[in-house]
């Protein structure tokens, strides 16, 4: 369960980074 929790946090960070990159590309 702890591993799944850590993976979930990494996934949220990854999604946030991808969204930021998408915004930069659009500009």
Protein Blocks (a to p, Z undefined) as FASTA:
>chain_A
ZZmmmmmmmmmmmmmmmmmmmmmmmZZ
